[in-house]
Amino acid sequence: MKHKSVFVLGVDGGGSKTVCVVLDARRRELARGEGGPSDHYTVGYAVAREALCTAIISALETSHLIADLVSAICLGMAGVDRPEDEQIIHQMVREIIVVPRVRVVNDAVIALVGGVGQPYGVAIISGTGSIAYGINARGQVRRAGGWGYLLGDEGSGYDIGRRALQAALRAHDGRGQPTRLLPMLLAHLNLTRIEDLMALIHLQGFQRHQIAALVPLVEQAVTEGDQVAWNILRGAAEELALAARAVIQGLEMQDEAFDVVLVGGVFKIGACLVEEVRRRVLDTAPQANVILPRHEPVVGAALLALDLAREDFGAPINADSHRSFFLRSSA
């Protein structure tokens, strides 16, 4: 296949940060840029747009490309669950850059494509939020979870961090078991009194991603034999595996061999949660192959953008795997 000078952008926009990569037609990464959180449900339109703009412009400037050379952009964004959400992100893009082809998907889609390397399998995502998402061999799609921190996101970094804070408060009150999480959290947050936690959370604007950043303390406490911390991680594993089971059974994949990719910052922190989720997933689908990501979600977005731009160089980007994801998901 003859490759023309085709360049695309892939964007991964989440509750903690926004990343944009530039790929050429040979799937080579030329540059990347980064911005702040861009989940418009939690930070609002203006902040999300600014984060998106920072990531895109930074990637273009680093690659020394002008916007006119970009053939397509795919954005995998947290909080994109309805056509109205897609329209909001499309509007943001139009205010930042003019691109011939634009595709907006939920960030779970790019996590699966990037993590597995193909549009078939299941992704369990645990970052600031959480969701399970799958595509079966017939191209059918199913998701579970991902309803936001007020209504769901069980097993997410925020959920684990919040439960750690609650456990520390319960231990302080005598309502719960003693736990090493209490002194560990006080030291980590530079607090001398547990009462100061109220001001930090409610008055000083402690954000969701800062609560999610407490997960390493829970992992550390588990390795030190803390039963309360272990109960928190085990509960998170149960919730994530339950979401995956709903997806797997809903897509009738429980007797098939496929990859289940564990995506997100929570799975990078330690082995305890990974092994618990792996064991529970295999109870549902014994032939599944539970893996860590082969590529970042943002690379999955860029691959989908290349697929979107396939007309520019005469063939789908993943022609070697017979059918492009773009074609399958549009069928």
Stockholm file with secondary structure:
# STOCKHOLM 1.0

chainA/1-331         MKHKSVFVLGVDGGGSKTVCVVLDARRRELARGEGGPSDHYTVGYAVAREALCTAIISALETSHLIADLVSAICLGMAGVDRPEDEQIIHQMVREIIVVPRVRVVNDAVIALVGGVGQPYGVAIISGTGSIAYGINARGQVRRAGGWGYLLGDEGSGYDIGRRALQAALRAHDGRGQPTRLLPMLLAHLNLTRIEDLMALIHLQGFQRHQIAALVPLVEQAVTEGDQVAWNILRGAAEELALAARAVIQGLEMQDEAFDVVLVGGVFKIGACLVEEVRRRVLDTAPQANVILPRHEPVVGAALLALDLAREDFGAPINADSHRSFFLRSSA
#=GR chainA/1-331 SS CCCCSCEEEEEEECSSCEEEEEEETTCCEEEEEEESCCCHHHHHHHHHHHHHHHHHHHHHHHHTCCGGGEEEEEEEETTCCSHHHHHHHHHHHHHHCCCSEEEEEEHHHHHHHHHHSSSCEEEEEESSSEEEEEECTTCCEEEEECCCTTTCCTTSHHHHHHHHHHHHHHHHHTSSCCCTHHHHHHHHTTCSSTTHHHHHHHTSCCCHHHHHTTHHHHHHHHHTTCHHHHHHHHHHHHHHHHHHHHHHHHTTCTTSCCEEEEESGGGGSCHHHHHHHHHHHHHHCTTCEEECCSSCHHHHHHHHHHHHTGGGTTSCTTGGGSSCHHHHHHC
#=GC SS_cons         CCCCSCEEEEEEECSSCEEEEEEETTCCEEEEEEESCCCHHHHHHHHHHHHHHHHHHHHHHHHTCCGGGEEEEEEEETTCCSHHHHHHHHHHHHHHCCCSEEEEEEHHHHHHHHHHSSSCEEEEEESSSEEEEEECTTCCEEEEECCCTTTCCTTSHHHHHHHHHHHHHHHHHTSSCCCTHHHHHHHHTTCSSTTHHHHHHHTSCCCHHHHHTTHHHHHHHHHTTCHHHHHHHHHHHHHHHHHHHHHHHHTTCTTSCCEEEEESGGGGSCHHHHHHHHHHHHHHCTTCEEECCSSCHHHHHHHHHHHHTGGGTTSCTTGGGSSCHHHHHHC
//
